[in-house]
Amino acid sequence: MTSAGKTRALEIPLSAFSMGWKNSAKLRLYLSELQSTCIVFLASKSQPLLQQQFQGILAGYSFPAYARSVEILLPEDLAWRLLLTEDGYTSFSHEGALSIRNKYTVRLYWLLCAWRNRGGFVMRLADLRRILCLSSAYNRIDNLIARVLAPAESELQSHFPIWFHYRFYEQGGLIVFKICLRVTDEQSTREMRSAWDYCFNLMASVGARQDTLRNLFSRLDYEDLRPFMEKMVELTAYIRSHSITTPDRSILTVMDRWFTSLLHRYQ
């Protein structure tokens, strides 16, 4: 059900907001702000022709005096779009988010959780400043690094299973975030082995050698498994459809660029 005008009601216990009874007025203010916070979904792989814009994250809410819960109304189309996990939307640790005291760090944490399955993501610096609600003081890169990026990178790496590294690209005013994940050796070994088997069959189908795959896996980080496999599917399909006679050379040429440039990897 995705018809315009329809809403989905969610009842949330007041305790889940961790604000206490004395902050009811502040909570109502935040909920009201969410009604006028614009959100835009750009076209994506799963929805290549669909770009949606909502004038508010919430369609409305009900929070009577002395109530023990808050009812919020999400536009049905928005709720449906947020459920498209292939576009990157996913869950995050509520307890973890509440433990972060720096507002910029918690917003970066949300971004990382949203794109954890993609290995990383690219943003315009102007968009990052807008999402983090940064003042004009952070227009200087050194201020952005010292006051926002470096503290967030350090805190998340020290206390969370997900953190990031970043790189600026002056041309185009872009920043690339590479996501890092802390997983068990068992999980990493299991998923890397599964990815190896999958890519081995792909490369065998175009006549590529096992040594080429071994070369690629020696440079592959666990976090990049999904985008790596997607790239290999795309690349082997291209080789197959164009009857390329030197598959190993073609694969190494393309993937060397993929490994070298974060901008290219997470485009």
N, C-alpha and C positions, 0 to 999 in steps of 0.2 A: 504494500500500500504506500504509494509515493505521491498521492495527489496533493496539489498545493492547498494550503490552508489547514491540513490535518496536523494534529499534534500527538506526541507520545508523552504520557505523564509518568514521572518518576518520583517516588516518595523516598526522601532521604532523612534518616534520623538526624536530629540537631547535633547530637554528639559527634557525628561524622565530620562536621566542619571544624571541630576542635577549637571553637572560639569562645565557648562559655556563654552563660545566660546574659551577662552584662554587655555582650557585644551584639545583641540582636539588631540594634539600629545599624551598626556597621555592616552586618550580614545583609540586611535589606538594601543598603546602599550598593553593595557589590552585586547583588542579584539584579538590581535595577540597571546598573551599568552593563551587565551582560545582555540585557534586552536591547541595548543600542550599540553593542560591539559588533561591527561588521566582520564577516568571515567570507573568504572567497576560496573556492576549490577550482584549481586550474584543470584543464584537460589532462588525462593520465593514460597510462597504458591500458587499464581496464575500462576506462571511459574516454576514448580518444576524441569524441565529439561533444562531450558534456562538460561545460564550464558553468558552475553554479555560484551564486552570490546570495548571502543571507544578510539582512540588515541587522539581525540580532542573533546571538547564540541561543538565547532563550526566547520562546514565544510568550512566556509569562510565568508567574509563580504565585503560590499561595502560602503565606506565612503569618497566620493569625497570632495575636498576642497570646503568650503563654503556651503556644503549641510546642509539642515535643518533636515535630518533624516538619520538613519543608517539602511542598509539592512543586516541582518544576515542570514546565511544559517545553519539550523540545519539538521544533518543526519536524514532521515526519521525514521529509526529504533530507534534512540534516542528519537525523539519526541513521537513516539508511546509508548515507554516504560515509559516515564514520565507521560503519560496520564493514567497509571494504578494506579488509586487512592487506590485500595485495597492493593497495596504494600506500601502505606504510603505517596506517593507523593501528595502534596496538595498545597494550596495557602498560601501566607503570606501577611501581610500589607506592601505595598511598602513605604507608608509614615512612618510607624513605623520603618522599617529597616533603612531608611535614617536618622531618628532622633537619631540613636545609634552611638556614636562617637568611642566607643571601638571596634576595629576590631574583637577581640575574642568574644565579646558579640553578635555582629551581626551574626557571623557564628554559634554560639550556638542557637541563635534565629531561624535561618533557620532550624537547625536540629530539634528543638522542633516542629516547624510548620509542618515539614515533617512527624513526628510520633505522632501527637496529638491524632489521632484516636486509637492509640495502648496503650495509658496510660503511656508508657515509653519504653526504649530501652537499650540494653546492647552493650558496645563497648570494644574492647581491648584498653588499654591506648596508645599503639603504634599507633593505627589507629586514635585516638582522636588527638594526637600530630601532626600527618601528616595532618589531615583535617584542623586543626587550624593553620598549618604552624608554629609550635612552634620551638624555637631554643633549643639547647642542655641545656640551663640554666633551662629549665622547666622539665628536667628529674627528678628533685627532687620533690616529692609530695608536700612538704610544699610550694615551689615556685608556683607550678601549682594551688594550692588552693588560695594562697594569691593574686596572680597576675591575675588569669584567672577565676576560678570557683566562688569564693566568690563574687567578684565584679559583675559578670554577674548575679548570682542568686539574689543579692540584687537589682540591677537596674531593672531587668525584673519584679520582684515581686512588686516593687514600682510603676512602670509606665506602665506595659503591662498586658493584660488579660491572658497571658500565661507565666509561669515561671517553675522552676525545683528545685528538691532536688536531691542529688546524694549520692552514697555510693560506696566505694572502696571494691574490693575483691582481696586481695593480691594473692591468689592462682589463677593462670591463668592470672594475670595482667589485671583485668577487672574493668570497672566502669559502674555502672547502673544509668541511669537518670530516675527519676520519674517525669512525667509531671503534672503540676497543672494548672487548668483552672478557670478563674473567670467568672461565669455565673450567671444569675438571679435566684432567688429562684423559680420563676415560671417555668423556663426551667428545672432546676434541678429536681423539684418535678414531672413535667410531664414525663420526660424521665426515672426517677427512678421508677415511677409507671408503665410505659409501660414495663420496664425490669422485674419488679416484676411479672406482669401478664404472661410474656413469660416464665420466669423460674419456676413459679408456675405450669404451664401446663407440663413443662418438668419433674419436680420432681414427679408430680402426676402420670405421665405415668410409673414411676418405683416404685411407692408405697411409696415414701418418705413423711415425715410429714411436715406440714406447719411450725412447730416450728424450724425445721432445716433450712428452707429458711429464717426465721426471724433472726436466729443466723447469717447467712452469710451476710444478708443485713445490719445488725447493724455494720459491719466492712467494708462495701464497700464504696469506694470513687467514686464520680461522674466520675472522669477521667478514671476509670477502668471498666466502664460499658461494653464496647465492648469486651475486653479480658476476662472479667468475664463470659459473656454470651457464648462466644466461648468455654471456659473451661467447662461450664455446659453442653453444647451440646455434647462435647467430652465425658464427664464423664458419663452422663446418657445413652449415646449410648453404652458405655462399660458395664455398669451395666445391660442393657437390653440384650446385646448379650451374657453375661456370666452368666445370671440367678442368680445374687447375691441376697441372701435372707436377707441381712442386709444393705439396701441401705443408710439409715441415717448414720450409722457408717462409711461406705465407703466414702460417700460424705464429711463428716466432717473431716475424716483423710486426704483425698487428699487436700481439700480446706484449712485446717489449714496450710499445708505446702505452699500452693499458697499465702496465706496472709502473712505468716511469712517471706518468702524469696523473695526479689525483683528479685534476679537472676533467680529464678524459674518462677516467674510471667511473666517476660518480656523476657524469653529465646528466 
